Amino acid sequence: MCGVCERINETKAGKNPFLVKELETGYVVMGDYQHFKGYTLFLYKDHVVELFDLDEKTRAKHLYEMTLVAEAVKKLLEQEK
């Protein structure tokens, strides 16, 4: 099992201390290491190798939610880029 899959499974089981918010298509999590202030990830809820492996509707929803997450992180955490 890959590291991302392990993290997704931990999150589903309620064992990810870095979980910020669950959205329809994914999990907002803080990065384990904050090399950059506010380093945040948006993990899709299931293992998918590529975005194009998702059906068009799901991919569009996930990318929309990803944009919302990015905007929120920028506003709330003023992360470095």
N, C-alpha and C positions, 0 to 999 in steps of 0.2 A: 504494500500500500504506500502511495506517495505521501510526502509530508503535508501537502495541501489536503488530501483526503483525510488524513489523520486529524487535522485541525477542524475540518468540516464535521467529522464524526464526533469529536469532542464538543463542538458547539451544539450539535443536535442533542447530545446527551446532557447539556447544561453544565459542562465541565470546562468551559473556556472563560477564564477570568478576564480576558481582554474584549469580550463581547460588549459592543456599545448598543446595537439595535438590530433587530431582525426585520427585514423588509420582505416583500412578496417573493422576490427572486434570489435574495442573498442575505449575507450577514455582514454588518459593518463591525470591524474589529480593529483595535489599536495594534500597531506593530509591536512585536515582542521587544524589539530594540528600537529606541527612539533616536536613531542617528540624526534624524531631522524632526524637530518639534512638530507634533501632530501627525506623524507618519501613520496612516490609516489604510486598511485594505478593505475591499468589498469582494467577498468570496461568494461565488455562485453556490447554491445549495447542494448541488450534485457534481460529481466528477465529470468534467467536459474538457477535452484537450484543447479545442479551438472554439472561438465564438461562433464561427460558421457551422459548427456542429449543432447549434441550437436552431429550432425552427424560427422562422422570421418573426413571428409575433412575440415569442419568448425573448429572443435576442433584443428586439426593440424595447421591450419592457425593462430588461436588465440594463441596457445602456442608458435608458432614461433614469432609472434609479441610481445608476452609477454617477450620472451628472448631478443629481440631487445631493448625493453623498459628498461629492467633490466641493460643491458650493457650500454646504453646511460646514465642512471641515475648514474651508478657507475663512468663512465668517466667524466661526467659533474659536478656532485655535490659532489663526493667523500663522499657519505653518510656513516654514522656509521652503523656497524652491531653488 
